[in-house]
Amino acid sequence: MKSIKIRKSGTFYVVFDNDCYILYLLLDYKIINNKVGFPTSALTKVINVLEEKKINYEVIGEDKYMNFKTANRYDKFMKLGKEKYEKNIHFQDIMDKIKKASPTKIEKILLTIEDILDE
């Protein structure tokens, strides 16, 4: 059964790969190099959120874990987190292009956005 694997690394805990998207979605933690880190002082908060959402987790080396068995919602929140992350990356790409655009293009873009939002 899938679960978030939380590993201690110095004064931080880290999660990798698909687990990152869940913490990104639920706690707005930043993903860097396919990894999310948070301070050891935040572990209780992270665990409380995971338990509230019924997401299996395991704190490697500390005998802290939760198994919601068939009620585990790992896949649901991983998918939602990945979608949010991909939309944010797309948005940032667009913002980077806008920053490089000429003042005339920026004005056209803003007018188009306003027209769409006013529909």
C-alpha positions in Angstrom: 0.0 0.0 0.0 1.3 3.5 -0.9 2.5 5.8 1.9 4.5 8.9 2.2 8.1 8.1 3.3 9.5 10.8 5.6 13.2 10.6 6.2 15.3 12.6 8.6 18.2 14.6 7.2 20.0 16.6 9.8 17.6 19.2 11.3 15.1 18.6 8.5 12.8 15.9 7.3 12.6 15.2 3.5 10.2 13.4 1.1 10.9 12.5 -2.5 9.3 11.9 -5.8 5.5 11.6 -5.8 5.3 12.2 -2.1 6.4 15.7 -2.7 3.2 16.6 -4.5 1.1 15.7 -1.5 3.0 18.0 0.8 3.0 20.7 -1.9 -0.7 20.5 -2.2 -1.6 20.3 1.5 1.1 22.5 3.1 2.4 24.6 0.2 5.9 23.3 0.7 8.2 24.1 -2.2 9.5 21.3 -4.4 13.2 21.6 -5.2 14.9 18.9 -7.2 12.1 16.5 -6.8 12.3 16.9 -3.0 10.4 18.6 -0.2 12.1 19.4 3.1 10.7 20.8 6.3 12.2 21.4 9.8 12.0 18.8 12.5 9.8 21.1 14.5 7.0 20.8 11.8 6.8 17.0 11.9 3.8 16.9 14.2 2.0 19.4 12.0 2.7 17.3 8.9 1.6 14.1 10.6 -1.6 15.8 11.8 -2.5 16.9 8.3 -1.8 13.5 6.8 -3.9 11.8 9.4 -6.7 14.3 8.9 -6.7 13.5 5.2 -6.3 9.8 5.7 -3.0 9.5 3.9 -0.6 6.6 4.9 2.8 7.7 6.1 5.9 6.3 7.6 8.7 8.2 9.4 11.7 6.1 8.5 13.8 5.0 11.5 11.4 6.4 14.1 8.6 3.8 14.3 6.0 6.4 13.5 3.5 5.3 10.9 -0.2 5.2 10.0 -1.9 2.7 7.8 -5.5 3.6 6.8 -5.7 0.3 4.9 -8.4 0.6 2.2 -9.3 4.1 3.3 -5.8 5.4 2.3 -6.2 8.5 0.1 -2.6 8.7 -1.0 -3.3 8.3 -4.8 -6.1 11.0 -4.7 -4.0 13.6 -3.1 -0.8 12.8 -5.1 -2.8 13.3 -8.3 -4.3 16.6 -7.1 -0.9 17.8 -5.9 0.7 16.9 -9.2 -2.0 18.7 -11.2 -1.6 21.8 -9.0 2.2 21.7 -9.4 2.0 21.4 -13.2 -0.5 24.3 -13.4 1.8 26.4 -11.3 4.8 25.6 -13.5 2.7 26.5 -16.6 1.6 29.8 -14.9 5.2 30.6 -14.1 6.3 29.9 -17.7 3.6 32.3 -18.9 4.6 35.0 -16.4 8.3 34.7 -17.5 7.2 35.3 -21.1 5.1 38.3 -20.1 8.0 39.8 -18.2 10.0 39.7 -21.4 7.3 41.1 -23.7 7.2 44.6 -25.0 4.9 47.2 -23.3 2.6 47.0 -26.3 2.2 43.2 -26.0 1.7 43.4 -22.3 -1.1 45.9 -22.8 -2.8 43.5 -25.3 -2.3 40.6 -22.9 -3.9 42.5 -20.0 -6.8 43.6 -22.1 -7.4 40.1 -23.3 -7.3 38.7 -19.8 -9.7 41.4 -18.5 -12.1 40.5 -21.4 -12.0 36.8 -20.5 -12.5 37.5 -16.8 -15.4 39.9 -17.4 -17.3 37.3 -19.5 
